[in-house]
Amino acid sequence: MARSNKERTEATRLALIEAARRLFVDRGYADTATPDIVAEAGVTRGALYHHFEDKKALFRATLEREAAAVAAHIDTVSLPAGSPREALLSGAAAYFDAMAVPGRTRLLLLEAPAVLGFEGAGAIDRDNAEGTLKAGLSDLIGKGVDAARLQALTDLISAAFDRAAIAIETGADRKAYEDAVASLLDGLVRA
């Protein structure tokens, strides 16, 4: 059966994102050229520029897809918990699982801030998993915490999770980091 224009358009867009992901993971953003992306995707340069303003826009779309996959994995895999602490620990474990997908740590935690800057990379995080983490921290430390402190804690805990994912990616003991996350959360409750 013939595909509709909409289906062909989406298939081309997806082919570009998947090809770009492979190349960005393998070579990095700076060493990936648009002619290589279109060759890998099996499309024309015109198709690339029909869907994306430039390589950076394609990179952003690739990151958005990765970040959405991480958030979906956390939502799907995190176990319903009896306490906010258990929910956050389950979410952290799901995050580490999601970040274990080959290339994901490099894309989201190393390449994204280098290419998009701290604010650009942070915006992608805010649009995905940050809200869940913030809600979990609010439940853990109590609803009385002011918004500025809650945002600061969310930023710090998110950075700790990211640093742990990088360490785990490079061979560190995941259990040690999961235990450290538990200690960190326990310290928030005592503070």
C-alpha positions as CSV (number, residue, x, y, z in Angstrom):
1,M,0.0,0.0,0.0
2,A,1.3,3.5,-0.9
3,R,2.3,5.8,2.0
4,S,0.8,9.2,2.3
5,N,2.8,12.4,2.0
6,K,2.6,12.8,5.8
7,E,4.0,9.3,6.3
8,R,6.8,9.9,3.8
9,T,7.7,13.2,5.4
10,E,7.8,11.7,8.8
11,A,9.9,8.7,7.5
12,T,12.4,11.1,6.0
13,R,12.6,13.2,9.1
14,L,13.1,10.1,11.2
15,A,15.8,8.7,8.8
16,L,17.7,12.0,9.2
17,I,17.5,12.0,13.0
18,E,18.6,8.4,13.2
19,A,21.5,8.9,10.7
20,A,22.6,12.0,12.6
21,R,22.4,10.2,15.9
22,R,24.7,7.4,14.6
23,L,27.2,9.9,13.2
24,F,27.1,12.3,16.2
25,V,27.7,9.4,18.6
26,D,30.5,8.0,16.4
27,R,32.3,11.3,15.4
28,G,30.9,14.0,17.6
29,Y,29.0,17.1,16.5
30,A,32.0,19.0,15.2
31,D,33.3,16.2,13.1
32,T,30.0,15.3,11.5
33,A,29.2,17.1,8.2
34,T,25.8,17.4,6.6
35,P,26.8,15.6,3.4
36,D,27.7,12.6,5.6
37,I,24.3,12.8,7.3
38,V,22.3,12.8,4.1
39,A,24.4,10.0,2.7
40,E,23.9,7.9,5.8
41,A,20.1,8.7,5.7
42,G,19.9,8.0,2.0
43,V,18.2,11.3,1.3
44,T,19.1,14.5,-0.5
45,R,20.5,17.7,1.0
46,G,17.3,19.4,0.0
47,A,15.4,16.9,2.2
48,L,17.7,17.8,5.1
49,Y,17.0,21.5,4.7
50,H,13.3,21.0,4.2
51,H,13.1,19.5,7.6
52,F,15.8,21.3,9.5
53,E,17.2,24.8,9.3
54,D,20.7,23.7,9.7
55,K,22.9,21.0,11.4
56,K,22.3,22.5,14.8
57,A,18.6,22.2,14.4
58,L,19.0,18.6,13.4
59,F,21.2,18.1,16.5
60,R,18.6,19.7,18.7
61,A,15.9,17.4,17.3
62,T,18.2,14.4,17.9
63,L,18.7,15.5,21.5
64,E,15.0,16.1,22.0
65,R,14.2,12.6,20.8
66,E,16.9,11.1,23.2
67,A,15.7,13.1,26.2
68,A,12.1,12.1,25.5
69,A,13.2,8.5,25.4
70,V,14.9,8.9,28.8
71,A,11.8,10.5,30.3
72,A,9.5,7.9,28.9
73,H,11.8,5.1,30.2
74,I,11.8,6.6,33.7
75,D,8.0,7.0,33.6
76,T,7.5,3.4,32.3
77,V,10.0,1.6,34.5
78,S,9.9,3.5,37.8
79,L,8.0,1.4,40.3
80,P,5.1,2.8,42.2
81,A,6.6,3.5,45.5
82,G,5.4,3.7,49.1
83,S,7.5,6.8,49.9
84,P,8.9,9.8,48.0
85,R,12.4,8.4,48.8
86,E,11.6,5.1,47.2
87,A,10.1,6.8,44.2
88,L,13.3,9.0,43.7
89,L,15.6,6.0,44.1
90,S,13.5,4.0,41.6
91,G,13.6,7.0,39.2
92,A,17.4,7.3,39.6
93,A,17.8,3.6,38.8
94,A,15.6,4.0,35.7
95,Y,17.6,7.1,34.7
96,F,20.9,5.1,34.9
97,D,19.3,2.3,32.8
98,A,18.1,4.8,30.2
99,M,21.5,6.5,30.0
100,A,23.1,3.1,29.4
101,V,21.9,3.1,25.8
102,P,25.1,3.4,23.8
103,G,25.9,7.0,22.9
104,R,23.2,8.6,25.0
105,T,25.5,9.9,27.7
106,R,27.8,11.4,25.1
107,L,24.9,13.1,23.3
108,L,23.0,14.4,26.2
109,L,25.6,15.1,28.8
110,L,28.8,16.0,26.8
111,E,27.9,17.1,23.3
112,A,24.6,18.9,24.1
113,P,26.1,21.5,26.5
114,A,29.1,22.0,24.2
115,V,27.0,22.7,21.2
116,L,23.8,24.3,22.6
117,G,25.3,25.9,25.7
118,F,24.2,25.4,29.3
119,E,20.9,27.1,28.8
120,G,20.0,25.3,25.5
121,A,20.8,21.8,26.9
122,G,19.0,22.7,30.1
123,A,15.9,23.7,28.2
124,I,15.7,20.2,26.7
125,D,16.0,18.7,30.2
126,R,13.3,21.0,31.5
127,D,11.0,19.9,28.8
128,N,11.5,16.3,29.7
129,A,12.5,14.7,33.0
130,E,13.1,17.7,35.2
131,G,9.5,18.1,36.2
132,T,9.3,14.6,37.5
133,L,12.5,15.1,39.6
134,K,11.3,18.4,40.9
135,A,7.9,16.9,42.0
136,G,9.7,14.0,43.7
137,L,12.0,16.3,45.6
138,S,9.1,18.4,46.6
139,D,7.4,15.3,48.0
140,L,10.5,14.3,49.8
141,I,11.4,17.5,51.5
142,G,7.9,18.8,52.0
143,K,5.6,21.2,50.2
144,G,6.7,24.1,52.4
145,V,10.0,24.6,50.5
146,D,10.1,27.9,48.5
147,A,10.2,27.7,44.7
148,A,13.8,29.1,44.4
149,R,15.2,26.6,46.8
150,L,13.3,23.7,45.2
151,Q,14.7,24.7,41.8
152,A,18.2,25.0,43.1
153,L,17.9,21.5,44.7
154,T,16.5,20.1,41.5
155,D,19.4,21.6,39.5
156,L,21.9,20.2,42.0
157,I,20.4,16.7,42.2
158,S,20.0,16.6,38.4
159,A,23.7,17.5,38.0
160,A,24.6,14.7,40.5
161,F,22.6,12.2,38.5
162,D,24.3,13.4,35.3
163,R,27.8,13.1,36.8
164,A,26.9,9.7,38.1
165,A,25.8,8.6,34.6
166,I,29.1,9.8,33.1
167,A,31.1,8.0,35.8
168,I,29.0,4.8,35.3
169,E,29.5,5.1,31.5
170,T,33.3,5.2,32.0
171,G,33.3,2.1,34.2
172,A,32.5,3.2,37.7
173,D,30.6,0.9,40.0
174,R,26.9,1.7,39.5
175,K,25.9,0.4,42.9
176,A,28.3,2.8,44.6
177,Y,26.6,5.7,42.8
178,E,23.1,4.4,43.6
179,D,24.1,4.1,47.3
180,A,25.5,7.7,47.1
181,V,22.2,8.9,45.7
182,A,20.4,7.3,48.6
183,S,22.7,9.1,51.0
184,L,22.3,12.4,49.3
185,L,18.5,12.1,49.4
186,D,18.6,11.1,53.1
187,G,20.7,14.2,53.8
188,L,18.0,16.3,52.2
189,V,15.4,15.0,54.6
190,R,17.6,15.7,57.6
191,A,18.5,19.2,56.5
